[in-house]
Amino acid sequence: MTWSVYGSYLVVVVLVVLAPGPDTMVMLKNALAGGFRGALMANAGILAGNLVQGSAAALGLSVLIVDSQPLFHTLRWLGVAYLCYLGFQALRGAWKGEYAPPEDTARDRRRAFRRFREGFLSNVTNPKVLVLYLSVLPQFLNPATTTTWDALLLAYTVGILGFLWLLLLMVFVHRVREWLRRRRVRRTLDAVTGSALIGFGTLLAVE
């Protein structure tokens, strides 16, 4: 694979990564509840999910999943259910408007795995990520010259750039955290985040 091919691929991936989606909403949800550390754990989970799906795509497993309709639709409905679950959680928080003080270090450590799990599951149960890999990767692969390592490089690039983009958003959210902690602002953001997650889940259900 040449550098020119990889450069063209980067342009496409950057445009894909910048588009807001369920991963962005999940990161924001955890940033509001757990601060920078909570958002970082969710972002790490999202990265792990991307690496799993990227590996599956690069190694050809995604084709088997997509070709198997029962398996694909099971994965799709799991993704729908999980996104809607997270969305209803956020909407419930907006409705109640009762928020605990910022988490201290000890409590945040105990909740770290849950935030990591939320990020991981929101990504790995989203079959649209599989379809994205399967529709984009082949355009930059030459069956005659491409190796498995080339395919893995392209697949992992998506996850790493996504992680870096969400990291930048996390830094911004952290800088305005005092404003975001205002009850009215927090309720509005929870309502928007919850509605967006349910909206993404609904779109996934009907597509």
CYANA upper distance limits for C-alpha pairs under 8 A (distance plus 0.5 A):
  1 MET  CA      5 VAL  CA      7.14
  1 MET  CA      6 TYR  CA      7.72
  1 MET  CA    141 LEU  CA      8.33
  1 MET  CA    145 THR  CA      7.90
  1 MET  CA    146 THR  CA      6.89
  1 MET  CA    150 ASP  CA      7.30
  2 THR  CA      6 TYR  CA      6.94
  3 TRP  CA      7 GLY  CA      6.46
  4 SER  CA      8 SER  CA      6.78
  5 VAL  CA      9 TYR  CA      6.75
  5 VAL  CA    140 PHE  CA      7.21
  6 TYR  CA     10 LEU  CA      6.68
  6 TYR  CA    140 PHE  CA      8.38
  6 TYR  CA    154 LEU  CA      8.32
  7 GLY  CA     11 VAL  CA      7.06
  8 SER  CA     12 VAL  CA      7.17
  9 TYR  CA     13 VAL  CA      6.68
  9 TYR  CA    140 PHE  CA      7.48
  9 TYR  CA    154 LEU  CA      8.34
 10 LEU  CA     14 VAL  CA      6.49
 11 VAL  CA     15 LEU  CA      6.99
 12 VAL  CA     16 VAL  CA      6.90
 13 VAL  CA     17 VAL  CA      6.49
 13 VAL  CA    157 THR  CA      8.49
 13 VAL  CA    158 VAL  CA      6.73
 13 VAL  CA    161 LEU  CA      8.47
 14 VAL  CA     18 LEU  CA      6.61
 14 VAL  CA    161 LEU  CA      7.80
 15 LEU  CA     19 ALA  CA      7.21
 17 VAL  CA    158 VAL  CA      7.92
 17 VAL  CA    161 LEU  CA      7.58
 17 VAL  CA    162 GLY  CA      6.04
 17 VAL  CA    165 TRP  CA      7.90
 18 LEU  CA    165 TRP  CA      7.86
 20 PRO  CA     24 THR  CA      6.37
 20 PRO  CA     25 MET  CA      8.36
 21 GLY  CA     25 MET  CA      7.14
 21 GLY  CA    200 PHE  CA      7.97
 22 PRO  CA     26 VAL  CA      6.64
 22 PRO  CA     83 LEU  CA      8.07
 22 PRO  CA    122 SER  CA      7.65
 22 PRO  CA    123 ASN  CA      8.38
 22 PRO  CA    196 ALA  CA      8.34
 22 PRO  CA    197 LEU  CA      6.61
 22 PRO  CA    200 PHE  CA      7.05
 23 ASP  CA     27 MET  CA      6.66
 23 ASP  CA     46 ILE  CA      7.31
 23 ASP  CA    119 GLY  CA      7.53
 23 ASP  CA    122 SER  CA      7.30
 23 ASP  CA    123 ASN  CA      7.17
 24 THR  CA     28 LEU  CA      6.70
 24 THR  CA    166 LEU  CA      7.43
 25 MET  CA     29 LYS  CA      6.55
 25 MET  CA    193 THR  CA      6.34
 25 MET  CA    196 ALA  CA      7.76
 25 MET  CA    197 LEU  CA      7.14
 26 VAL  CA     30 ASN  CA      6.81
 26 VAL  CA     42 ALA  CA      7.79
 26 VAL  CA     86 LEU  CA      8.42
 26 VAL  CA    118 GLU  CA      7.95
 26 VAL  CA    119 GLY  CA      7.00
 26 VAL  CA    122 SER  CA      8.06
 26 VAL  CA    197 LEU  CA      8.48
 27 MET  CA     31 ALA  CA      6.56
 27 MET  CA     39 ALA  CA      5.84
 27 MET  CA     40 LEU  CA      8.45
 27 MET  CA     42 ALA  CA      6.29
 27 MET  CA     43 ASN  CA      6.68
 27 MET  CA    119 GLY  CA      7.74
 27 MET  CA    166 LEU  CA      8.02
 27 MET  CA    170 MET  CA      8.46
 28 LEU  CA     32 LEU  CA      6.71
 28 LEU  CA     39 ALA  CA      7.44
 28 LEU  CA    170 MET  CA      8.32
 28 LEU  CA    193 THR  CA      8.11
 29 LYS  CA     33 ALA  CA      6.99
 29 LYS  CA     39 ALA  CA      8.44
 29 LYS  CA     90 ALA  CA      7.83
 29 LYS  CA    190 ASP  CA      7.70
 29 LYS  CA    193 THR  CA      7.31
 30 ASN  CA     34 GLY  CA      6.00
 30 ASN  CA     35 GLY  CA      7.60
 30 ASN  CA     38 GLY  CA      5.97
 30 ASN  CA     39 ALA  CA      5.54
 30 ASN  CA     42 ALA  CA      7.23
 30 ASN  CA    115 ARG  CA      7.35
 31 ALA  CA     35 GLY  CA      5.09
 31 ALA  CA     36 PHE  CA      6.33
 31 ALA  CA     37 ARG  CA      8.21
 31 ALA  CA     38 GLY  CA      6.22
 31 ALA  CA     39 ALA  CA      4.89
 31 ALA  CA    170 MET  CA      7.73
 31 ALA  CA    173 VAL  CA      7.95
 32 LEU  CA    180 LEU  CA      7.96
 32 LEU  CA    181 ARG  CA      8.13
 32 LEU  CA    186 ARG  CA      8.01
 33 ALA  CA     38 GLY  CA      7.75
 33 ALA  CA    102 PRO  CA      7.97
 33 ALA  CA    103 GLU  CA      8.49
 34 GLY  CA     38 GLY  CA      4.71
 34 GLY  CA     39 ALA  CA      7.18
 34 GLY  CA    102 PRO  CA      7.37
 34 GLY  CA    103 GLU  CA      6.64
 34 GLY  CA    108 ASP  CA      7.50
 35 GLY  CA     39 ALA  CA      6.78
 35 GLY  CA    102 PRO  CA      7.74
 35 GLY  CA    103 GLU  CA      8.17
 35 GLY  CA    174 HIS  CA      7.55
 35 GLY  CA    177 ARG  CA      8.36
 36 PHE  CA     40 LEU  CA      6.53
 36 PHE  CA    170 MET  CA      7.08
 36 PHE  CA    171 VAL  CA      8.14
 36 PHE  CA    174 HIS  CA      6.57
 37 ARG  CA     41 MET  CA      6.80
 37 ARG  CA    108 ASP  CA      8.05
 38 GLY  CA     42 ALA  CA      6.87
 38 GLY  CA    108 ASP  CA      7.67
 38 GLY  CA    112 ALA  CA      7.13
 38 GLY  CA    115 ARG  CA      6.81
 39 ALA  CA     43 ASN  CA      6.52
 39 ALA  CA    115 ARG  CA      8.20
 39 ALA  CA    170 MET  CA      7.24
 40 LEU  CA     44 ALA  CA      6.58
 40 LEU  CA    167 LEU  CA      7.97
 40 LEU  CA    170 MET  CA      8.17
 41 MET  CA     45 GLY  CA      6.78
 41 MET  CA    112 ALA  CA      6.67
 41 MET  CA    113 PHE  CA      8.05
 41 MET  CA    115 ARG  CA      6.24
 41 MET  CA    116 PHE  CA      5.30
 41 MET  CA    119 GLY  CA      8.26
 42 ALA  CA     46 ILE  CA      6.76
 42 ALA  CA    115 ARG  CA      5.45
 42 ALA  CA    116 PHE  CA      5.00
 42 ALA  CA    117 ARG  CA      7.73
 42 ALA  CA    118 GLU  CA      6.89
 42 ALA  CA    119 GLY  CA      4.96
 42 ALA  CA    120 PHE  CA      7.86
 43 ASN  CA     47 LEU  CA      6.68
 43 ASN  CA    116 PHE  CA      7.79
 43 ASN  CA    119 GLY  CA      6.69
 43 ASN  CA    163 PHE  CA      6.87
 43 ASN  CA    166 LEU  CA      7.45
 43 ASN  CA    167 LEU  CA      8.08
 44 ALA  CA     48 ALA  CA      6.70
 44 ALA  CA    116 PHE  CA      6.84
 44 ALA  CA    119 GLY  CA      7.74
 44 ALA  CA    120 PHE  CA      8.30
 44 ALA  CA    163 PHE  CA      7.96
 45 GLY  CA     49 GLY  CA      6.72
 45 GLY  CA    115 ARG  CA      8.16
 45 GLY  CA    116 PHE  CA      4.93
 45 GLY  CA    117 ARG  CA      6.56
 45 GLY  CA    118 GLU  CA      7.58
 45 GLY  CA    119 GLY  CA      4.93
 45 GLY  CA    120 PHE  CA      4.57
 45 GLY  CA    121 LEU  CA      8.27
 46 ILE  CA     50 ASN  CA      6.68
 46 ILE  CA    116 PHE  CA      8.17
 46 ILE  CA    119 GLY  CA      5.02
 46 ILE  CA    120 PHE  CA      5.21
 46 ILE  CA    121 LEU  CA      8.29
 46 ILE  CA    122 SER  CA      7.82
 46 ILE  CA    123 ASN  CA      6.23
 46 ILE  CA    124 VAL  CA      8.49
 46 ILE  CA    163 PHE  CA      8.13
 47 LEU  CA     51 LEU  CA      6.66
 47 LEU  CA    120 PHE  CA      7.88
 47 LEU  CA    159 GLY  CA      5.95
 47 LEU  CA    160 ILE  CA      7.43
 47 LEU  CA    162 GLY  CA      8.00
 47 LEU  CA    163 PHE  CA      6.50
 48 ALA  CA     52 VAL  CA      6.75
 48 ALA  CA    120 PHE  CA      6.70
 49 GLY  CA     53 GLN  CA      6.75
 49 GLY  CA    119 GLY  CA      8.20
 49 GLY  CA    120 PHE  CA      5.35
 49 GLY  CA    121 LEU  CA      7.59
 49 GLY  CA    123 ASN  CA      5.85
 49 GLY  CA    124 VAL  CA      5.31
 50 ASN  CA     54 GLY  CA      6.29
 50 ASN  CA    123 ASN  CA      7.14
 50 ASN  CA    124 VAL  CA      7.43
 50 ASN  CA    129 VAL  CA      8.49
 50 ASN  CA    156 TYR  CA      8.05
 50 ASN  CA    158 VAL  CA      8.04
 50 ASN  CA    159 GLY  CA      5.58
 51 LEU  CA     55 SER  CA      6.41
 51 LEU  CA    155 ALA  CA      8.07
 51 LEU  CA    156 TYR  CA      6.47
 51 LEU  CA    159 GLY  CA      6.63
 52 VAL  CA     56 ALA  CA      6.75
 52 VAL  CA    124 VAL  CA      7.89
 53 GLN  CA     57 ALA  CA      6.65
 53 GLN  CA     62 SER  CA      8.19
 53 GLN  CA    124 VAL  CA      7.15
 53 GLN  CA    129 VAL  CA      7.84
 53 GLN  CA    130 LEU  CA      6.85
 54 GLY  CA     58 ALA  CA      6.56
 54 GLY  CA    130 LEU  CA      8.31
 54 GLY  CA    133 TYR  CA      7.44
 54 GLY  CA    152 LEU  CA      7.57
 54 GLY  CA    155 ALA  CA      5.19
 54 GLY  CA    156 TYR  CA      6.55
 54 GLY  CA    159 GLY  CA      8.27
 55 SER  CA     59 LEU  CA      6.50
 55 SER  CA    152 LEU  CA      6.83
 55 SER  CA    155 ALA  CA      7.37
 55 SER  CA    156 TYR  CA      8.17
 56 ALA  CA     60 GLY  CA      6.54
 56 ALA  CA     61 LEU  CA      5.30
 56 ALA  CA     62 SER  CA      5.92
 57 ALA  CA     61 LEU  CA      6.32
 57 ALA  CA     62 SER  CA      5.33
 57 ALA  CA     63 VAL  CA      7.74
 57 ALA  CA    130 LEU  CA      7.42
 57 ALA  CA    133 TYR  CA      6.74
 57 ALA  CA    134 LEU  CA      7.02
 57 ALA  CA    155 ALA  CA      7.93
 58 ALA  CA    148 THR  CA      7.43
 58 ALA  CA    151 ALA  CA      5.64
 58 ALA  CA    152 LEU  CA      5.94
 58 ALA  CA    155 ALA  CA      7.00
 59 LEU  CA    148 THR  CA      7.68
 59 LEU  CA    151 ALA  CA      8.45
 59 LEU  CA    152 LEU  CA      8.43
 60 GLY  CA     64 LEU  CA      7.78
 61 LEU  CA     65 ILE  CA      7.03
 62 SER  CA     66 VAL  CA      6.61
 62 SER  CA    130 LEU  CA      6.83
 62 SER  CA    134 LEU  CA      7.88
 63 VAL  CA     67 ASP  CA      6.46
 63 VAL  CA    134 LEU  CA      7.97
 64 LEU  CA     68 SER  CA      6.58
 65 ILE  CA     69 GLN  CA      8.10
 65 ILE  CA     71 LEU  CA      6.70
 65 ILE  CA     72 PHE  CA      6.21
 66 VAL  CA     71 LEU  CA      8.15
 66 VAL  CA     72 PHE  CA      5.94
 66 VAL  CA    131 VAL  CA      8.39
 67 ASP  CA     72 PHE  CA      8.10
 68 SER  CA     72 PHE  CA      6.53
 69 GLN  CA     73 HIS  CA      6.45
 70 PRO  CA     74 THR  CA      6.56
 71 LEU  CA     75 LEU  CA      6.72
 72 PHE  CA     76 ARG  CA      6.66
 72 PHE  CA    127 PRO  CA      7.80
 73 HIS  CA     77 TRP  CA      6.60
 74 THR  CA     78 LEU  CA      6.67
 75 LEU  CA     79 GLY  CA      6.74
 75 LEU  CA    125 THR  CA      6.29
 75 LEU  CA    126 ASN  CA      7.73
 75 LEU  CA    127 PRO  CA      7.06
 76 ARG  CA     80 VAL  CA      6.76
 76 ARG  CA    125 THR  CA      7.30
 76 ARG  CA    126 ASN  CA      6.90
 76 ARG  CA    127 PRO  CA      6.26
 76 ARG  CA    204 LEU  CA      7.64
 76 ARG  CA    205 ALA  CA      7.81
 77 TRP  CA     81 ALA  CA      6.56
 77 TRP  CA    205 ALA  CA      7.40
 78 LEU  CA     82 TYR  CA      6.63
 78 LEU  CA    125 THR  CA      6.72
 79 GLY  CA     83 LEU  CA      6.60
 79 GLY  CA    122 SER  CA      7.32
 79 GLY  CA    125 THR  CA      5.08
 79 GLY  CA    126 ASN  CA      5.66
 79 GLY  CA    127 PRO  CA      8.06
 79 GLY  CA    201 GLY  CA      7.68
 79 GLY  CA    204 LEU  CA      8.38
 80 VAL  CA     84 CYS  CA      6.66
 80 VAL  CA    126 ASN  CA      8.49
 80 VAL  CA    201 GLY  CA      5.01
 80 VAL  CA    202 THR  CA      7.38
 80 VAL  CA    204 LEU  CA      6.76
 80 VAL  CA    205 ALA  CA      6.62
 81 ALA  CA     85 TYR  CA      6.53
 81 ALA  CA    201 GLY  CA      7.72
 82 TYR  CA     86 LEU  CA      6.76
 82 TYR  CA    121 LEU  CA      8.29
 82 TYR  CA    122 SER  CA      7.34
 83 LEU  CA     87 GLY  CA      6.60
 83 LEU  CA    122 SER  CA      7.15
 83 LEU  CA    197 LEU  CA      6.11
 83 LEU  CA    198 ILE  CA      6.68
 83 LEU  CA    200 PHE  CA      7.75
 83 LEU  CA    201 GLY  CA      5.85
 84 CYS  CA     88 PHE  CA      6.56
 84 CYS  CA    197 LEU  CA      6.75
 84 CYS  CA    198 ILE  CA      5.15
 84 CYS  CA    201 GLY  CA      6.24
 84 CYS  CA    202 THR  CA      8.47
 85 TYR  CA     89 GLN  CA      6.77
 85 TYR  CA    198 ILE  CA      8.50
 86 LEU  CA     90 ALA  CA      6.91
 86 LEU  CA    194 GLY  CA      7.57
 86 LEU  CA    197 LEU  CA      7.46
 86 LEU  CA    198 ILE  CA      8.46
 87 GLY  CA     91 LEU  CA      6.73
 87 GLY  CA    193 THR  CA      7.46
 87 GLY  CA    194 GLY  CA      4.32
 87 GLY  CA    195 SER  CA      6.75
 87 GLY  CA    196 ALA  CA      7.82
 87 GLY  CA    197 LEU  CA      5.38
 87 GLY  CA    198 ILE  CA      5.69
 88 PHE  CA     92 ARG  CA      6.45
 88 PHE  CA    194 GLY  CA      6.56
 88 PHE  CA    198 ILE  CA      7.92
 89 GLN  CA     93 GLY  CA      6.86
 89 GLN  CA    194 GLY  CA      7.68
 90 ALA  CA     94 ALA  CA      6.82
 90 ALA  CA    190 ASP  CA      5.64
 90 ALA  CA    191 ALA  CA      7.04
 90 ALA  CA    193 THR  CA      7.24
 90 ALA  CA    194 GLY  CA      5.25
 91 LEU  CA     95 TRP  CA      6.60
 91 LEU  CA    190 ASP  CA      6.58
 91 LEU  CA    191 ALA  CA      5.70
 91 LEU  CA    193 THR  CA      8.45
 91 LEU  CA    194 GLY  CA      5.60
 91 LEU  CA    195 SER  CA      7.74
 92 ARG  CA     96 LYS  CA      6.66
 93 GLY  CA     97 GLY  CA      6.26
 93 GLY  CA     98 GLU  CA      7.42
 93 GLY  CA     99 TYR  CA      8.28
 93 GLY  CA    187 ARG  CA      7.68
 93 GLY  CA    190 ASP  CA      7.21
 94 ALA  CA    186 ARG  CA      8.00
 94 ALA  CA    187 ARG  CA      4.86
 94 ALA  CA    188 THR  CA      7.36
 94 ALA  CA    189 LEU  CA      8.47
 94 ALA  CA    190 ASP  CA      5.79
 94 ALA  CA    191 ALA  CA      5.97
 95 TRP  CA    187 ARG  CA      7.93
 97 GLY  CA    183 ARG  CA      7.47
 97 GLY  CA    187 ARG  CA      6.53
 99 TYR  CA    183 ARG  CA      8.44
103 GLU  CA    107 ARG  CA      6.61
103 GLU  CA    108 ASP  CA      6.31
104 ASP  CA    108 ASP  CA      6.52
105 THR  CA    109 ARG  CA      6.69
106 ALA  CA    110 ARG  CA      7.09
107 ARG  CA    111 ARG  CA      6.88
108 ASP  CA    112 ALA  CA      6.39
109 ARG  CA    113 PHE  CA      8.43
111 ARG  CA    115 ARG  CA      7.02
112 ALA  CA    116 PHE  CA      6.70
113 PHE  CA    117 ARG  CA      6.45
114 ARG  CA    118 GLU  CA      6.71
115 ARG  CA    119 GLY  CA      6.94
116 PHE  CA    120 PHE  CA      6.66
117 ARG  CA    121 LEU  CA      6.43
118 GLU  CA    122 SER  CA      6.51
119 GLY  CA    123 ASN  CA      6.93
120 PHE  CA    124 VAL  CA      6.49
121 LEU  CA    125 THR  CA      6.21
122 SER  CA    126 ASN  CA      7.02
123 ASN  CA    129 VAL  CA      8.01
124 VAL  CA    129 VAL  CA      8.47
126 ASN  CA    130 LEU  CA      8.04
127 PRO  CA    131 VAL  CA      6.87
128 LYS  CA    132 LEU  CA      6.52
128 LYS  CA    204 LEU  CA      8.43
129 VAL  CA    133 TYR  CA      6.82
130 LEU  CA    134 LEU  CA      6.71
131 VAL  CA    135 SER  CA      6.50
132 LEU  CA    136 VAL  CA      6.49
133 TYR  CA    137 LEU  CA      6.02
133 TYR  CA    155 ALA  CA      7.65
134 LEU  CA    138 PRO  CA      7.14
135 SER  CA    139 GLN  CA      7.94
136 VAL  CA    140 PHE  CA      7.92
137 LEU  CA    141 LEU  CA      7.04
137 LEU  CA    151 ALA  CA      8.00
137 LEU  CA    154 LEU  CA      7.57
137 LEU  CA    155 ALA  CA      7.82
138 PRO  CA    142 ASN  CA      8.37
141 LEU  CA    146 THR  CA      6.42
141 LEU  CA    151 ALA  CA      7.74
142 ASN  CA    146 THR  CA      5.73
146 THR  CA    150 ASP  CA      6.53
146 THR  CA    151 ALA  CA      7.72
147 THR  CA    151 ALA  CA      7.08
148 THR  CA    152 LEU  CA      6.71
149 TRP  CA    153 LEU  CA      6.55
150 ASP  CA    154 LEU  CA      6.87
151 ALA  CA    155 ALA  CA      6.68
152 LEU  CA    156 TYR  CA      6.43
153 LEU  CA    157 THR  CA      6.58
154 LEU  CA    158 VAL  CA      7.57
155 ALA  CA    159 GLY  CA      7.81
156 TYR  CA    160 ILE  CA      6.71
157 THR  CA    161 LEU  CA      6.50
158 VAL  CA    162 GLY  CA      6.54
159 GLY  CA    163 PHE  CA      6.61
160 ILE  CA    164 LEU  CA      6.78
161 LEU  CA    165 TRP  CA      6.63
162 GLY  CA    166 LEU  CA      6.70
163 PHE  CA    167 LEU  CA      6.55
164 LEU  CA    168 LEU  CA      6.86
165 TRP  CA    169 LEU  CA      7.01
166 LEU  CA    170 MET  CA      6.58
167 LEU  CA    171 VAL  CA      6.82
168 LEU  CA    172 PHE  CA      6.96
169 LEU  CA    173 VAL  CA      6.69
170 MET  CA    174 HIS  CA      6.53
171 VAL  CA    175 ARG  CA      6.75
172 PHE  CA    176 VAL  CA      7.08
173 VAL  CA    177 ARG  CA      6.35
173 VAL  CA    180 LEU  CA      8.42
176 VAL  CA    180 LEU  CA      6.80
177 ARG  CA    181 ARG  CA      6.59
178 GLU  CA    182 ARG  CA      7.57
179 TRP  CA    185 VAL  CA      7.93
180 LEU  CA    185 VAL  CA      6.28
180 LEU  CA    186 ARG  CA      6.31
181 ARG  CA    185 VAL  CA      7.44
181 ARG  CA    186 ARG  CA      6.35
182 ARG  CA    186 ARG  CA      6.41
183 ARG  CA    187 ARG  CA      6.59
184 ARG  CA    188 THR  CA      6.73
185 VAL  CA    189 LEU  CA      6.64
186 ARG  CA    190 ASP  CA      6.56
187 ARG  CA    191 ALA  CA      6.61
188 THR  CA    192 VAL  CA      6.70
189 LEU  CA    193 THR  CA      6.38
190 ASP  CA    194 GLY  CA      6.33
191 ALA  CA    195 SER  CA      6.53
192 VAL  CA    196 ALA  CA      6.55
193 THR  CA    197 LEU  CA      6.69
194 GLY  CA    198 ILE  CA      6.75
195 SER  CA    199 GLY  CA      6.45
196 ALA  CA    200 PHE  CA      6.62
197 LEU  CA    201 GLY  CA      6.67
198 ILE  CA    202 THR  CA      6.55
199 GLY  CA    203 LEU  CA      6.69
200 PHE  CA    204 LEU  CA      6.65
201 GLY  CA    205 ALA  CA      6.71
202 THR  CA    206 VAL  CA      6.85
203 LEU  CA    207 GLU  CA      6.50
